[in-house]
Every structure is written in C-alpha cells, then in structure tokens.
C-alpha cells in the first residue's frame, strides 16, 4: 500500500509538471509566432525611404574620331582619307532620392553633369523626364526636377550632426541597374576629408561606411535605422582599402540643394593659395637641415606654398612662406581648418587672417572672390 501511495504521489507530481509546462508553452506560442512574422529594423527603415529612391538614366552627345589617326598605317590613312568626327550617344546611370512633394531629386553632380537628356525611373517602374536644375562639382551634388506631376512619396531627411561612429547605416540605390538594392553596415568614421582620398578639387567632409556602395549606387540615399536620409552616396574606395564607401552628409546636401533651387548654382569663396600643413616637428626637422633656404616657425598652422596670380591672396599681399595661424580670430592648426573658415566667408567682405612672417605676427584683410571655373 505504501508503494502504491508513493507511486500515485509521483504520478500526480508528473501531471502537475507537465501541465505547468503546457501552460507556459501555450503562453509563449503567440510570442514565437509574432517574432517569426515580424521583420527587423532594416526592412522597416527601407519601407520608409524605398518608395522615394529612383534610378537616373542619362544621355549625352559626344564627338569622337572613327579611328585613332596615330594607330593607322600610313598606307591605310591615305586610302581612307581624312577621318571626320562622328557623334555618339554616351549613356550613364546613377541613383537619386526624392526629397520633397514637388518632385525634387537629390543626386551626385557626376551622375548628371554635362548631359543632354535625363530620365527618372520611380520605384513603381514609372519613367519620367527629368530636368537638371543645377550642379555643384565642389560638393558633387546636383538637383533634378521630375517634370511630370506623378511621382512617388518623398523621403524624410535626418540630421547628420547627430551621427556617431558605430551607428547603423543602410545604403539604397540601383547598382549595375539592379533596382531596389539594399546593403547594411555601420558608420565607420565621420568628417573624413575628401582631399585625403585624392580629390583636391572638392570641399567636403564625408561619412565613411562599410555598407557596400557599388557603381550605380551614386546619388542614392544612406539612411539610419529610423528610416531617415543621413547622406547621399558618392563614391567607393577601390584598390588598397577597397570596400570603404563614402556619403555626403545630408545637412550639407540640404544647404546645397536650397542654393541650387534658388540660384541654380553654389558660390564658393576662395583666396587663391596652395597650402600645406605645418607643425613644430616638421618645422624643426626642416630647420635642422643645413641645406634649407628659409627657417620655418616651429608651430602649427597652414603654410602658404604658393600664391595664384591675380587672386584675392595676391591682391591682399600674402606671400609664399607665410604661416596662417588664425582666421577671423579662430585658431588655425591645419589647412583644412582654414578652408572650413573660408567656406563660411562672404564674397567681397573683408576676411581677417593672422599670419606669421619672418617671426612677426601681422594681420591681413583679404576679400574672398567666387571660386573660378565653376559656371
């Protein structure tokens, strides 16, 4: 009897445990089903911006010789006679993103620069004619207007100043003509100077990301985990360091697009000097060289390597060897800091520089002029 009693107690305990597990399992079923049916933040962010991403196709007429005369055999050249120039249609492709309800599209300048025809393919496949309202080669940004009144929704714009290294980054675009392509990565670095990548004719700091940006992604949006545009994809590093993508911060893109919309161009102030970085270590090594022709001040600043003839710098009296240590009472430790201050300057208005010349600090007022060769 005692054995049967113990056995019945054990059976009751087993039933209680099994019942408890079944109850708990049944309670977790909806959770499991929900997690299975739901999607992650990437798909939600893409749904927020994807309808505003467009493909941009361009055409332009270029004139080329049918044959390279330097490669023709002299006998064949006499036989063919003088070769004329044949016009050809050159096609290009890129991406863009609609930024407002008026059908304005942000893209890269190199996507639509010097083209004759622009067509914009919306997310639903509708093909519209596009009009280039303006380009700015210095920041590699352009503004295109969709001519038709029918276009998809526009993308919400974020704040690139709020970004931190390690934040999620999602690149959208049409690489190689493949529509609605999404890649995921993180913000690898901020304020990456484009001059350090070999583009001396540009003025901007870039967002660096490891999200894949392939040919055709140019002009497409880089978005955050909330589905807001934080940058405009512009280039990818090839060769050593391949796999690094770069985007133009959206705050700069908004400023440039406003100027392109209102004026059709962006005016960049310039001084007309070529600069190199100087710091105490470099100056000391230079001064210890018995063959050095001049002694450099052993401090940090932007050293003027040359002055462009007839430039604002020449008119103001700046010379080669001058070391700029402050601009508008802002300390200058490197050339980039000076360029940043120049970009804020007003055309034709006195711009104060503190300069070291022959161990003497002097002040020079210079009037910036529009950067030539852009219009």
C-alpha positions in Angstrom: 0.0 0.0 0.0 2.8 2.4 0.9 4.4 1.7 -2.5 1.1 2.4 -4.4 0.7 5.6 -2.4 4.2 6.8 -3.2 3.6 5.9 -6.9 0.3 7.8 -7.0 2.0 10.9 -5.5 4.8 10.7 -8.1 2.2 10.4 -10.9 0.4 13.5 -9.5 3.7 15.4 -9.4 4.4 14.4 -13.0 0.9 15.6 -14.2 1.4 18.9 -12.4 4.8 19.5 -14.0 3.5 18.5 -17.5 0.5 20.7 -17.0 2.7 23.6 -15.9 4.9 23.2 -19.0 1.9 23.1 -21.3 0.5 26.3 -19.8 3.8 28.0 -20.2 4.4 26.7 -23.7 0.9 27.8 -24.8 1.6 31.3 -23.4 4.8 31.6 -25.4 3.2 30.5 -28.6 1.9 33.9 -29.6 5.3 35.4 -28.8 7.1 32.9 -31.0 4.6 33.4 -33.8 4.9 37.2 -33.5 8.7 37.1 -33.6 8.5 34.8 -36.6 6.1 37.0 -38.6 7.7 40.4 -37.7 10.7 41.9 -39.6 13.8 43.7 -38.4 14.6 47.4 -38.3 16.2 47.3 -41.7 13.1 46.3 -43.6 11.1 48.9 -41.6 13.7 51.7 -42.5 13.7 50.6 -46.1 9.9 50.8 -46.4 10.1 54.3 -45.1 12.5 55.5 -47.8 12.4 52.9 -50.6 9.4 54.5 -52.4 11.4 57.7 -52.8 14.6 56.1 -54.3 14.8 56.5 -58.1 17.0 55.3 -60.9 18.5 58.1 -63.1 19.5 57.3 -66.7 21.4 59.9 -68.7 22.5 60.5 -72.3 24.8 63.0 -73.9 26.2 63.6 -77.3 30.0 63.2 -77.6 32.1 63.6 -80.8 34.8 61.1 -81.4 37.0 60.3 -84.4 36.1 57.0 -86.0 39.7 55.8 -85.9 42.7 57.0 -83.9 44.9 58.6 -86.6 48.1 57.7 -84.6 47.3 54.0 -84.9 46.5 53.9 -88.6 49.1 52.6 -91.1 50.2 55.4 -93.4 49.0 53.5 -96.5 45.6 52.8 -94.9 45.4 56.5 -93.8 45.9 57.5 -97.5 43.3 55.0 -98.6 40.7 56.2 -96.0 41.4 59.9 -96.4 40.8 62.5 -93.7 38.8 61.0 -90.9 35.8 63.0 -89.8 34.4 63.3 -86.3 31.4 61.0 -85.6 28.8 62.0 -82.9 28.0 59.2 -80.5 25.4 58.9 -77.7 27.0 58.2 -74.4 24.8 56.7 -71.7 25.2 56.8 -67.9 23.3 55.7 -64.9 23.0 56.5 -61.2 20.6 56.8 -58.3 18.7 59.6 -56.6 16.2 60.2 -53.8 13.1 62.4 -53.9 13.3 64.9 -51.1 10.0 66.9 -51.3 6.5 66.8 -52.6 7.4 68.9 -55.6 9.4 66.1 -57.1 12.9 67.4 -56.4 15.6 64.7 -56.6 19.0 64.9 -54.9 21.8 63.0 -56.7 25.5 63.4 -57.4 26.9 66.0 -59.8 29.0 63.4 -61.6 25.8 61.5 -62.4 24.1 64.3 -64.4 27.0 66.7 -65.2 27.1 67.9 -68.9 24.3 65.6 -70.0 21.6 66.3 -72.7 18.8 64.0 -71.5 17.7 62.8 -68.1 15.1 60.2 -67.3 13.9 59.2 -63.8 12.5 55.8 -63.1 10.3 55.8 -60.0 10.1 52.9 -57.5 6.9 51.6 -59.2 8.6 51.5 -62.6 7.1 54.7 -64.0 9.6 56.5 -66.2 9.6 60.3 -66.2 11.6 63.1 -67.8 14.0 64.9 -65.6 15.4 68.4 -65.7 18.7 69.3 -64.1 18.2 72.5 -62.0 21.8 72.8 -61.0 25.1 71.0 -60.2 27.9 71.8 -57.8 31.1 69.9 -58.7 32.8 71.1 -55.5 30.5 69.1 -53.3 29.5 66.6 -56.0 25.8 67.4 -55.5 23.0 68.0 -58.1 19.3 68.8 -58.0 16.9 67.3 -60.6 13.2 68.1 -61.1 10.8 65.4 -62.2 8.8 67.1 -65.0 5.7 65.0 -64.6 3.2 65.7 -61.8 3.1 62.0 -61.0 5.8 60.7 -58.6 6.1 58.6 -55.5 6.4 59.8 -51.9 9.4 61.7 -50.7 12.0 60.6 -48.1 12.3 62.0 -44.6 15.6 63.8 -44.0 17.5 63.2 -40.8 20.3 65.2 -39.1 23.8 64.2 -40.0 25.2 66.1 -37.0 23.5 63.5 -34.7 25.6 60.6 -36.1 28.0 58.6 -34.1 30.6 56.1 -35.2 29.1 52.6 -34.9 25.5 53.7 -35.8 23.7 51.6 -38.3 24.0 52.7 -42.0 21.8 51.4 -44.8 22.6 52.2 -48.4 19.9 52.2 -51.1 20.2 52.5 -54.8 20.3 50.8 -58.2 23.9 49.4 -58.6 24.5 48.0 -62.1 20.9 48.8 -63.0 19.6 46.4 -60.4 16.6 48.3 -58.8 15.8 48.5 -55.1 19.1 47.2 -53.8 19.8 47.4 -50.1 23.1 46.9 -48.2 23.7 47.2 -44.5 26.7 48.4 -42.5 27.7 50.9 -39.8 29.1 54.4 -39.7 32.9 53.7 -39.8 34.1 57.3 -39.5 32.8 60.8 -39.6 34.3 64.1 -41.0 36.6 62.2 -43.5 38.3 64.9 -45.5 37.8 64.1 -49.2 41.2 65.7 -50.0 42.8 62.8 -48.1 41.2 60.5 -50.7 42.9 62.2 -53.6 40.2 64.7 -54.6 41.9 68.1 -54.3 39.2 69.9 -56.2 36.5 69.1 -53.7 35.5 70.7 -50.4 33.6 68.5 -48.1 33.8 66.1 -45.2 32.4 62.6 -45.8 30.6 59.9 -43.9 32.6 56.7 -44.1 30.6 53.4 -44.0 31.3 49.7 -44.7 27.8 49.4 -46.3 28.5 48.3 -49.9 28.3 51.2 -52.3 28.7 49.9 -55.9 28.7 51.6 -59.3 25.1 52.9 -59.8 24.6 53.5 -56.1 26.0 57.0 -56.6 23.3 59.6 -55.7 21.2 57.1 -53.7 20.5 57.7 -50.0 22.3 56.5 -47.0 19.7 56.1 -44.2 19.7 55.4 -40.5 17.9 52.8 -38.5 14.9 55.1 -38.2 14.4 55.3 -41.9 15.8 58.9 -42.3 18.2 60.0 -45.0 21.5 60.9 -43.4 23.7 61.1 -46.5 24.0 60.9 -50.3 26.2 58.0 -51.5 29.0 59.4 -53.6 32.0 57.0 -54.0 33.7 53.8 -53.0 37.3 53.2 -52.4 38.9 50.8 -54.9 42.4 49.2 -54.7 44.0 49.3 -51.3 41.3 49.8 -48.7 38.6 48.6 -51.1 35.2 48.1 -49.6 35.0 51.6 -47.9 32.0 53.6 -49.0 31.5 57.4 -48.6 28.5 59.6 -48.4 27.9 63.3 -48.4 26.3 64.4 -45.1 22.6 65.3 -45.6 22.9 68.6 -43.7 25.4 69.8 -46.4 23.2 68.3 -49.1 20.2 70.3 -47.8 22.1 73.5 -47.8 23.5 73.0 -51.3 20.1 71.9 -52.7 18.5 75.1 -51.4 21.1 77.2 -53.1 20.7 75.2 -56.4 16.9 75.6 -56.2 17.1 79.4 -55.6 20.1 80.4 -57.6 20.9 77.5 -59.9 24.5 77.4 -58.6 26.5 77.4 -55.4 29.1 80.1 -55.0 32.2 79.0 -53.1 34.6 81.7 -51.7 38.3 81.3 -52.5 41.6 83.0 -51.5 43.9 81.7 -54.2 46.6 80.0 -52.2 48.1 76.5 -52.1 48.5 75.2 -48.6 50.5 72.6 -46.7 50.3 71.6 -43.1 53.0 72.7 -40.7 53.6 71.6 -37.1 56.5 72.0 -34.7 58.0 68.6 -35.5 58.0 69.2 -39.3 59.3 72.7 -38.9 62.1 71.6 -36.5 63.3 68.8 -38.9 63.3 71.4 -41.8 65.2 74.0 -39.8 67.9 71.4 -38.8 68.6 70.7 -42.5 71.8 72.7 -43.4 70.5 73.0 -47.0 67.2 74.6 -46.0 66.9 78.1 -47.6 64.4 79.5 -45.0 63.7 79.0 -41.4 60.1 78.0 -40.6 58.3 79.0 -37.4 58.1 75.9 -35.1 54.3 75.9 -34.6 51.2 74.6 -36.2 49.3 76.3 -38.9 48.6 76.4 -42.7 51.7 77.2 -44.6 51.3 79.1 -47.9 53.2 77.1 -50.5 52.3 79.3 -53.5 50.0 82.2 -54.3 47.9 82.2 -57.5 48.5 85.2 -59.7 45.8 87.9 -59.7 43.9 86.1 -56.9 42.5 87.7 -53.7 45.6 86.4 -51.8 48.0 88.2 -54.2 45.9 91.4 -54.1 46.0 91.3 -50.3 49.7 90.9 -50.2 50.0 87.3 -49.0 53.3 85.6 -49.8 54.9 82.2 -50.1 56.2 81.1 -46.7 53.5 83.0 -44.7 52.0 80.8 -42.0 48.3 81.4 -41.3 47.7 80.8 -37.6 44.2 82.3 -37.3 41.2 83.3 -39.4 38.5 85.6 -38.1 40.0 85.0 -34.6 39.7 81.3 -35.0 42.9 79.3 -34.4 44.2 77.5 -37.5 46.1 74.3 -36.9 46.0 72.9 -40.4 44.9 73.8 -43.9 41.5 72.1 -43.6 40.6 74.4 -40.7 41.4 77.4 -42.9 39.3 76.1 -45.8 36.4 75.5 -43.5 36.5 79.1 -42.3 36.9 80.4 -45.9 33.8 78.4 -46.9 31.8 80.4 -44.3 33.2 83.8 -45.5 31.2 86.3 -47.6 32.2 87.2 -51.1 33.8 90.7 -51.2 33.7 91.2 -47.4 37.0 91.6 -45.5 38.2 88.3 -44.1 40.8 88.7 -41.3 43.9 86.5 -41.3 46.6 86.3 -38.6 49.9 85.5 -40.3 53.4 84.8 -39.1 56.0 86.3 -41.5 59.7 86.4 -40.5 58.9 85.6 -36.9 56.5 88.6 -36.8 52.7 88.2 -36.4 50.8 90.5 -38.8 47.1 90.9 -39.7 45.9 90.9 -43.3 42.4 91.6 -44.5 41.6 89.7 -47.7 38.4 89.8 -49.7 37.3 86.4 -50.9 36.1 86.0 -54.5 33.9 83.3 -56.1 35.9 80.2 -56.9 36.5 80.5 -60.7 35.8 77.9 -63.3 32.5 76.6 -61.9 30.0 78.4 -64.1 
